Amino acid sequence: MRKFILFLLPILIIGLSSCSNPSKGQKGVAIGGTSGALIGQAIGRNTEATLIGAAVGTVLGYIVGNEMDKYDRQQLNQAYEYGPSGQSTTWQNPDNRNTYQVVPQPAYTQPQQPQTPCRRAEILATIDGKTEKTYTTACRNSVGQWELQN
């Protein structure tokens, strides 16, 4: 049990202490990691099961915490697909009232994938009254949808 507590403590510290107002992704990491560890311990009753549960929970928590609403993903895809280069496309999510402004740049291809168009964009997002600017790149996937790159 002592190992279990020592393992969970860093997850909570990392997930919640990086800023005074943790992001949804950070909250997801803390909640997912802790929940996964508890479930892993309950099922496997050993350290290995606890670690596996924590790892899976952390990843799933991060994904869920950072995931844009389906409506927002559709709007972002539309901005990449039809947005004129250098001109902003703006929308407000009708459910959570978050607003997004996307300014896509001209499409280009990468040398290693000359058939795959990509676009860089500036995204200004206002979520819960807090505005943040980020730059992203999206490339077309095999089914023709724009997919954010890492």
C-alpha positions, 0 to 999 in steps of 0.5 A: 500500500505504501508503494501505491501511495508513493506512486499516486502522489507524483501524478496528483502533484504533476496534474494539479500543481503546474499552475494555480488554475489547471487546464482540463488536460491537467485535471484529466491527467490527475483524475484519470491517473488516480482512477486508473491506478485504483481500478488497476489495484482493485482488479490485479491486486499488485503493483504491476496492475496498479502501474498499468491502470495508472498509465492507461488512466493518465492517457485517457484522462488527458485525451478526454480533458483536451478534446474539443467538442464535436461541434468545434472540431467540425468548425475547425475542419471547415476553417481549414477546408474553406477558410481563405488564407489570412482571413479569420473564421470565427464561431461560438460553441452554442453549448459551452459559449467558448469562442474560436477565431482561426486564421489559416495560412496557404496550403503547402506540401511537405517533401516527404509527403508531396501528395498531402496538403497541410495548412498552418493556422493561428487559433485564438480561443476564449474558454471560460473567459480566458483567451489563449493564442496557439499555432497549429498545423493540420494535414489532410488524412487518407479520408480527406479530413484535416488532422492536427499534427503534433 
